């Protein structure tokens, strides 16, 4: 059932089509000057969001029976494809998140994080560390 043409089409549409469509249009909009990339977001994070767009139960399950109204036997294949495609997108995103955490850039100054907490810097991760790392402590002039 997973290799039936309808099921495979739905899975590939959710897994590949959503990534290409969402990421491609965001990239095109930014490159053409129609939009700006969100502040503090890199292209990897935007790609991660495009992966999550493939998790689309509601509309996919609603449109499937409409597309195959004259072939009720294919409705089951559509539902299996939606579930399989959504699960594939979730697993791909989870894997991407795990890999990106392993390759996170190291902060330059080890004690800067502690100073960021002590100075109540409102930021997270290396951003807070980099802000505090470039500041002079208040007691120095």
Secondary structure, DSSP 8 states (H G I E B T S, - for coil): -TTSHHHHHHHHIIIIIHHHHHHHHHHHHHHTTSS---TT--HHHHHHHHHHTT--HHHHHHHHHHHTTT-THHHHHHHHHHHHHHHHHHHHHHHHHHHHHHT----S-TTHHHHHHHTT----HHHHHHHHHTS--TT--
